[in-house]
């Protein structure tokens, strides 16, 4: 069967620590069809069969049984993961432990009824940045780095149309690694150290009435992030830094401290434009066919 580029159906999927989100992606517009978005809760500590069935349940809602051969699924997946083979290497991360060593591509293929070759995986931070870059139609000469701030610390770089994960979470910082100081768990740990209190999430801190505690934690976090970004941007000679993830939504509260640590004042530092949708677009546009469609539109726009 002959299939034109415009006949393909692209599905973007984002696997989070407690959810799965999926939607049809329209590469022509570098955007999602919001009417198709599906989001389900997933207990990442559950058994493998439960997790895989929840993922399949979300994705299969978007699959047209008559067009399976022309359906391409791109999945933004947290690491560690063998992205080319589709095998989970997640262990010691307090999530999805039951999938360790499993071929997730083959398992989902069986559950969804899609050929394994039509399922692609991409690092979640990499997918996030790629989505932001293609949506923003950034100039190919721009050097962009992206950081996702959440339960963990994701990092990626993009230049000349190529986006790659750089896994800087393990960069040495203070008495540990960067992720120890730039993540939700740092806020929870540091608050407990200072007050004995147990925070549930960063949003709780932003709404806290203890202004002294809030200011101290946000200043410390802003400095940690600023130091990290300054080194990251210098090494990659970045022009633009894009921050995503739930913590980045509170940038108004720690941004000044972060910016003060950046030596090169010409670097553009901004919040995500797409937020969760970025990973969906970046994952789906990992397919060469989707890349070609988005490039055709960009070429027409610049002609």
HELIX and SHEET records of a PDB file:
HELIX    1   1 UNK A    5  UNK A    7  5                                   3    
HELIX    2   2 UNK A   34  UNK A   36  5                                   3    
HELIX    3   3 UNK A   48  UNK A   60  1                                  13    
HELIX    4   4 UNK A   65  UNK A   70  5                                   6    
HELIX    5   5 UNK A   97  UNK A   99  5                                   3    
HELIX    6   6 UNK A  104  UNK A  112  1                                   9    
HELIX    7   7 UNK A  116  UNK A  118  5                                   3    
HELIX    8   8 UNK A  124  UNK A  136  1                                  13    
HELIX    9   9 UNK A  168  UNK A  170  5                                   3    
HELIX   10  10 UNK A  178  UNK A  181  1                                   4    
HELIX   11  11 UNK A  184  UNK A  195  1                                  12    
HELIX   12  12 UNK A  202  UNK A  206  1                                   5    
HELIX   13  13 UNK A  211  UNK A  236  1                                  26    
HELIX   14  14 UNK A  246  UNK A  250  5                                   5    
HELIX   15  15 UNK A  251  UNK A  260  1                                  10    
HELIX   16  16 UNK A  276  UNK A  284  1                                   9    
HELIX   17  17 UNK A  288  UNK A  302  1                                  15    
SHEET    1   A 5 UNK A  31  UNK A  32  0                                        
SHEET    2   A 5 UNK A  19  UNK A  26 -1                                        
SHEET    3   A 5 UNK A   9  UNK A  15 -1                                        
SHEET    4   A 5 UNK A  71  UNK A  77  1                                        
SHEET    5   A 5 UNK A 119  UNK A 123  1                                        
SHEET    1   B 3 UNK A  31  UNK A  32  0                                        
SHEET    2   B 3 UNK A  19  UNK A  26 -1                                        
SHEET    3   B 3 UNK A  38  UNK A  41 -1                                        
SHEET    1   C 2 UNK A  81  UNK A  82  0                                        
SHEET    2   C 2 UNK A  87  UNK A  88 -1                                        
SHEET    1   D 5 UNK A 162  UNK A 165  0                                        
SHEET    2   D 5 UNK A 153  UNK A 159 -1                                        
SHEET    3   D 5 UNK A 144  UNK A 149 -1                                        
SHEET    4   D 5 UNK A 240  UNK A 244  1                                        
SHEET    5   D 5 UNK A 268  UNK A 271  1                                        
SHEET    1   E 2 UNK A 172  UNK A 173  0                                        
SHEET    2   E 2 UNK A 176  UNK A 177 -1                                        
END                                                                             
